Amino acid sequence: MGHINKEDPRYAMAVERAQKIKKFYSGILVFAIVFGVVYGVRFFKNGFPQNLGEMHVSWIFIIWALILAIKGLMLFFFNSDWENDMINKEIKKQNNGNY
């Protein structure tokens, strides 16, 4: 394994990506805790619903879950690798005089 150069732009990008992933997982953990507490209190207060039609999920949790899902998609599936590739191609064009 080679020496890690903290001045390398790839290192800065890797640190930024690791921070984004950490923030995403923290968001999921907070969502799970809040959801569990809210619906745990409802469960102990009202009991388990007899059928799933009686189970009401708050719009706040639905919107929050959608936002987390979109962030996850953007982070893991639509990451910025393609953007970095395009930037590198444009820089190569400029350096070769093709731009």
MDTraj code that builds the backbone (N, CA, C; nanometers):
import mdtraj as md
import numpy as np

residues = "MET GLY HIS ILE ASN LYS GLU ASP PRO ARG TYR ALA MET ALA VAL GLU ARG ALA GLN LYS ILE LYS LYS PHE TYR SER GLY ILE LEU VAL PHE ALA ILE VAL PHE GLY VAL VAL TYR GLY VAL ARG PHE PHE LYS ASN GLY PHE PRO GLN ASN LEU GLY GLU MET HIS VAL SER TRP ILE PHE ILE ILE TRP ALA LEU ILE LEU ALA ILE LYS GLY LEU MET LEU PHE PHE PHE ASN SER ASP TRP GLU ASN ASP MET ILE ASN LYS GLU ILE LYS LYS GLN ASN ASN GLY ASN TYR".split()
xyz = np.array([
    [0.0848, -0.1174, 0.0000],
    [0.0000, 0.0000, 0.0000],
    [0.0886, 0.1227, 0.0000],
    [0.0579, 0.2169, -0.0878],
    [0.1395, 0.3353, -0.1034],
    [0.1138, 0.4398, 0.0038],
    [0.1996, 0.5378, 0.0007],
    [0.1890, 0.6496, 0.0937],
    [0.0711, 0.7387, 0.0543],
    [-0.0039, 0.7830, 0.1531],
    [-0.1198, 0.8697, 0.1267],
    [-0.0722, 1.0142, 0.1250],
    [-0.0928, 1.0787, 0.0126],
    [-0.0558, 1.2193, -0.0016],
    [-0.1790, 1.3046, 0.0229],
    [-0.1803, 1.3754, 0.1342],
    [-0.2969, 1.4554, 0.1705],
    [-0.3125, 1.5786, 0.0828],
    [-0.2116, 1.6093, 0.0023],
    [-0.2201, 1.7224, -0.0902],
    [-0.2858, 1.6831, -0.2226],
    [-0.3000, 1.5545, -0.2451],
    [-0.3592, 1.5023, -0.3685],
    [-0.5074, 1.5382, -0.3734],
    [-0.5559, 1.5936, -0.4851],
    [-0.6990, 1.6268, -0.4958],
    [-0.7886, 1.5045, -0.4800],
    [-0.7396, 1.3873, -0.5188],
    [-0.8186, 1.2653, -0.5024],
    [-0.8403, 1.2336, -0.3548],
    [-0.7409, 1.2669, -0.2713],
    [-0.7565, 1.2467, -0.1272],
    [-0.8670, 1.3372, -0.0735],
    [-0.8680, 1.4615, -0.1159],
    [-0.9718, 1.5556, -0.0709],
    [-1.1100, 1.5081, -0.1159],
    [-1.1196, 1.4559, -0.2385],
    [-1.2475, 1.4052, -0.2881],
    [-1.2909, 1.2829, -0.2082],
    [-1.1949, 1.1961, -0.1727],
    [-1.2271, 1.0768, -0.0950],
    [-1.2747, 1.1142, 0.0451],
    [-1.2101, 1.2130, 0.1058],
    [-1.2518, 1.2591, 0.2385],
    [-1.3920, 1.3180, 0.2316],
    [-1.4181, 1.3984, 0.1285],
    [-1.5506, 1.4587, 0.1125],
    [-1.6582, 1.3512, 0.0941],
    [-1.6281, 1.2509, 0.0128],
    [-1.7245, 1.1425, -0.0091],
    [-1.7482, 1.0623, 0.1196],
    [-1.6422, 1.0351, 0.1944],
    [-1.6574, 0.9629, 0.3209],
    [-1.7432, 1.0428, 0.4187],
    [-1.7273, 1.1743, 0.4203],
    [-1.8090, 1.2585, 0.5077],
    [-1.9553, 1.2565, 0.4650],
    [-1.9802, 1.2566, 0.3347],
    [-2.1182, 1.2503, 0.2853],
    [-2.1831, 1.1171, 0.3219],
    [-2.1074, 1.0084, 0.3092],
    [-2.1605, 0.8766, 0.3448],
    [-2.1897, 0.8706, 0.4940],
    [-2.1000, 0.9233, 0.5748],
    [-2.1210, 0.9255, 0.7195],
    [-2.2452, 1.0063, 0.7547],
    [-2.2629, 1.1208, 0.6911],
    [-2.3802, 1.2049, 0.7159],
    [-2.5080, 1.1322, 0.6745],
    [-2.5040, 1.0593, 0.5619],
    [-2.6202, 0.9844, 0.5148],
    [-2.6588, 0.8755, 0.6149],
    [-2.5602, 0.7979, 0.6599],
    [-2.5892, 0.6922, 0.7570],
    [-2.6369, 0.7495, 0.8902],
    [-2.5840, 0.8639, 0.9294],
    [-2.6318, 0.9301, 1.0517],
    [-2.7774, 0.9712, 1.0355],
    [-2.8134, 1.0201, 0.9184],
    [-2.9518, 1.0571, 0.8908],
    [-3.0456, 0.9383, 0.8984],
    [-3.0014, 0.8245, 0.8455],
    [-3.0826, 0.7030, 0.8540],
    [-3.0989, 0.6592, 0.9993],
    [-2.9919, 0.6680, 1.0761],
    [-2.9990, 0.6293, 1.2174],
    [-3.0962, 0.7191, 1.2942],
    [-3.0883, 0.8499, 1.2720],
    [-3.1800, 0.9428, 1.3389],
    [-3.3235, 0.9132, 1.2976],
    [-3.3466, 0.8893, 1.1684],
    [-3.4805, 0.8562, 1.1205],
    [-3.5331, 0.7307, 1.1905],
    [-3.4507, 0.6273, 1.1967],
    [-3.4930, 0.5011, 1.2584],
    [-3.5243, 0.5193, 1.4070],
    [-3.4434, 0.5970, 1.4760],
    [-3.4672, 0.6197, 1.6186],
    [-3.5958, 0.6972, 1.6405],
    [-3.6142, 0.8082, 1.5673],
    [-3.7348, 0.8896, 1.5842],
    [-3.8584, 0.8093, 1.5456],
    [-3.8523, 0.7387, 1.4324],
    [-3.9649, 0.6569, 1.3882],
    [-3.9977, 0.5502, 1.4924],
    [-3.8945, 0.4834, 1.5423],
    [-3.9149, 0.3798, 1.6423],
    [-3.9764, 0.4331, 1.7706],
    [-3.9319, 0.5484, 1.8148],
    [-3.9866, 0.6069, 1.9373],
    [-4.1320, 0.6470, 1.9172],
    [-4.1604, 0.7186, 1.8070],
    [-4.2974, 0.7653, 1.7825],
    [-4.3935, 0.6479, 1.7701],
    [-4.3584, 0.5501, 1.6896],
    [-4.4502, 0.4383, 1.6693],
    [-4.4449, 0.3373, 1.7830],
    [-4.3347, 0.3363, 1.8589],
    [-4.3305, 0.2552, 1.9797],
    [-4.4271, 0.3082, 2.0845],
    [-4.4302, 0.4401, 2.0988],
    [-4.5247, 0.5019, 2.1925],
    [-4.6679, 0.4750, 2.1474],
    [-4.6929, 0.4892, 2.0169],
    [-4.8275, 0.4595, 1.9650],
    [-4.8668, 0.3140, 1.9910],
    [-4.7705, 0.2235, 1.9730],
    [-4.7986, 0.0816, 1.9925],
    [-4.8345, 0.0536, 2.1385],
    [-4.7556, 0.1069, 2.2311],
    [-4.7828, 0.0807, 2.3725],
    [-4.9081, 0.1521, 2.4210],
    [-4.9414, 0.2632, 2.3564],
    [-5.0600, 0.3392, 2.3953],
    [-5.1874, 0.2770, 2.3388],
    [-5.1860, 0.2401, 2.2117],
    [-5.3065, 0.1921, 2.1429],
    [-5.3063, 0.0430, 2.1142],
    [-5.1955, -0.0234, 2.1291],
    [-5.1869, -0.1643, 2.0939],
    [-5.1596, -0.1810, 1.9453],
    [-5.1370, -0.3045, 1.9059],
    [-5.1078, -0.3345, 1.7658],
    [-5.2365, -0.3254, 1.6841],
    [-5.2342, -0.2595, 1.5673],
    [-5.3557, -0.2490, 1.4857],
    [-5.4031, -0.3862, 1.4387],
    [-5.5345, -0.4028, 1.4305],
    [-5.5920, -0.5316, 1.3913],
    [-5.5647, -0.5636, 1.2441],
    [-5.5636, -0.4618, 1.1608],
    [-5.5271, -0.4831, 1.0203],
    [-5.4383, -0.3674, 0.9758],
    [-5.3719, -0.3854, 0.8650],
    [-5.2772, -0.2840, 0.8192],
    [-5.3450, -0.1550, 0.7753],
    [-5.4734, -0.1609, 0.7444],
    [-5.5465, -0.0401, 0.7054],
    [-5.5600, 0.0589, 0.8199],
    [-5.5513, 0.0103, 0.9419],
    [-5.5603, 0.0971, 1.0582],
    [-5.4266, 0.1626, 1.0930],
    [-5.3207, 0.1150, 1.0334],
    [-5.1885, 0.1693, 1.0633],
    [-5.1677, 0.2965, 0.9813],
    [-5.1573, 0.4097, 1.0487],
    [-5.1416, 0.5382, 0.9814],
    [-4.9985, 0.5867, 0.9987],
    [-4.9368, 0.6173, 0.8874],
    [-4.8005, 0.6693, 0.8889],
    [-4.8082, 0.8180, 0.8591],
    [-4.7394, 0.8953, 0.9385],
    [-4.7395, 1.0398, 0.9244],
    [-4.6745, 1.0819, 0.7921],
    [-4.7261, 1.1881, 0.7320],
    [-4.6686, 1.2417, 0.6086],
    [-4.5255, 1.2883, 0.6307],
    [-4.4955, 1.3316, 0.7504],
    [-4.3592, 1.3762, 0.7802],
    [-4.2614, 1.2600, 0.7610],
    [-4.2983, 1.1414, 0.8103],
    [-4.2100, 1.0262, 0.7954],
    [-4.2004, 0.9820, 0.6502],
    [-4.3085, 0.9908, 0.5766],
    [-4.3055, 0.9539, 0.4345],
    [-4.2129, 1.0474, 0.3575],
    [-4.2269, 1.1775, 0.3805],
    [-4.1425, 1.2756, 0.3109],
    [-3.9971, 1.2595, 0.3535],
    [-3.9750, 1.2408, 0.4831],
    [-3.8393, 1.2214, 0.5345],
    [-3.7748, 1.0979, 0.4719],
    [-3.8502, 0.9883, 0.4627],
    [-3.7979, 0.8653, 0.4025],
    [-3.7677, 0.8856, 0.2536],
    [-3.8527, 0.9590, 0.1834],
    [-3.8271, 0.9872, 0.0412],
    [-3.7009, 1.0704, 0.0234],
    [-3.6824, 1.1685, 0.1092],
    [-3.5614, 1.2517, 0.1014],
    [-3.4380, 1.1663, 0.1261],
    [-3.4440, 1.0795, 0.2260],
    [-3.3305, 0.9905, 0.2519],
    [-3.3047, 0.8961, 0.1339],
    [-3.4111, 0.8464, 0.0740],
    [-3.3960, 0.7574, -0.0416],
    [-3.3306, 0.8304, -0.1587],
    [-3.3731, 0.9527, -0.1834],
    [-3.3142, 1.0315, -0.2926],
    [-3.1675, 1.0609, -0.2640],
    [-3.1362, 1.0971, -0.1399],
    [-2.9962, 1.1213, -0.1038],
    [-2.9126, 0.9948, -0.1224],
    [-2.9686, 0.8808, -0.0856],
    [-2.8973, 0.7549, -0.1040],
    [-2.8724, 0.7242, -0.2504],
    [-2.9729, 0.7463, -0.3329],
    [-2.9560, 0.7247, -0.4768],
    [-2.8485, 0.8167, -0.5336],
    [-2.8540, 0.9428, -0.4943],
    [-2.7556, 1.0385, -0.5442],
    [-2.6146, 1.0027, -0.4958],
    [-2.6043, 0.9540, -0.3747],
    [-2.4738, 0.9242, -0.3161],
    [-2.4124, 0.7961, -0.3716],
    [-2.4940, 0.6921, -0.3874],
    [-2.4385, 0.5627, -0.4243],
    [-2.4547, 0.5263, -0.5718],
    [-2.5550, 0.5787, -0.6382],
    [-2.5776, 0.5406, -0.7771],
    [-2.5464, 0.6515, -0.8764],
    [-2.5772, 0.7732, -0.8413],
    [-2.5516, 0.8864, -0.9309],
    [-2.4425, 0.9730, -0.8718],
    [-2.3292, 0.9105, -0.8369],
    [-2.2212, 0.9860, -0.7746],
    [-2.1520, 1.0733, -0.8773],
    [-2.0530, 1.1442, -0.8333],
    [-1.9902, 1.2445, -0.9193],
    [-1.8755, 1.1883, -1.0026],
    [-1.8615, 1.0570, -1.0121],
    [-1.7532, 1.0012, -1.0932],
    [-1.7656, 1.0422, -1.2393],
    [-1.8864, 1.0390, -1.2926],
    [-1.9037, 1.0769, -1.4326],
    [-1.8700, 1.2244, -1.4514],
    [-1.9043, 1.3064, -1.3536],
    [-1.8738, 1.4494, -1.3623],
    [-1.7221, 1.4706, -1.3618],
    [-1.6525, 1.3982, -1.2772],
    [-1.5069, 1.4091, -1.2734],
    [-1.4447, 1.3606, -1.4037],
    [-1.4998, 1.2551, -1.4628],
    [-1.4502, 1.2069, -1.5923],
    [-1.4678, 1.3132, -1.7004],
    [-1.5835, 1.3795, -1.6999],
    [-1.6077, 1.4844, -1.8000],
    [-1.5116, 1.6022, -1.7798],
    [-1.4866, 1.6386, -1.6560],
    [-1.3929, 1.7474, -1.6275],
    [-1.2540, 1.7103, -1.6760],
    [-1.2118, 1.5868, -1.6481],
    [-1.0799, 1.5418, -1.6931],
    [-1.0700, 1.5405, -1.8454],
    [-1.1764, 1.4992, -1.9148],
    [-1.1760, 1.5008, -2.0613],
    [-1.1624, 1.6425, -2.1147],
    [-1.2337, 1.7363, -2.0532],
    [-1.2260, 1.8759, -2.0970],
    [-1.0874, 1.9341, -2.0713],
    [-1.0264, 1.8986, -1.9599],
    [-0.8910, 1.9465, -1.9311],
    [-0.7928, 1.8905, -2.0326],
    [-0.8080, 1.7616, -2.0688],
    [-0.7204, 1.7016, -2.1696],
    [-0.7381, 1.7702, -2.3042],
    [-0.8632, 1.8037, -2.3386],
    [-0.8881, 1.8739, -2.4649],
    [-0.8178, 2.0083, -2.4656],
    [-0.8279, 2.0800, -2.3537],
    [-0.7654, 2.2115, -2.3462],
    [-0.6133, 2.2000, -2.3537],
    [-0.5564, 2.0994, -2.2882],
    [-0.4107, 2.0818, -2.2898],
    [-0.3597, 2.0392, -2.4258],
    [-0.4395, 1.9673, -2.5035],
    [-0.3987, 1.9220, -2.6357],
    [-0.4317, 2.0233, -2.7449],
    [-0.4959, 2.1322, -2.7084],
    [-0.5313, 2.2334, -2.8062],
    [-0.6526, 2.1976, -2.8894],
    [-0.7285, 2.0998, -2.8491],
    [-0.8468, 2.0571, -2.9221],
    [-0.9723, 2.1316, -2.8784],
    [-0.9583, 2.2232, -2.7914],
    [-1.0782, 2.2891, -2.7378],
    [-1.0961, 2.4255, -2.7955],
])
top = md.Topology()
chain = top.add_chain()
for i, resn in enumerate(residues, 1):
    res = top.add_residue(resn, chain, resSeq=i)
    for name in ("N", "CA", "C"):
        top.add_atom(name, md.element.get_by_symbol(name[0]), res)
traj = md.Trajectory(xyz[None], top)
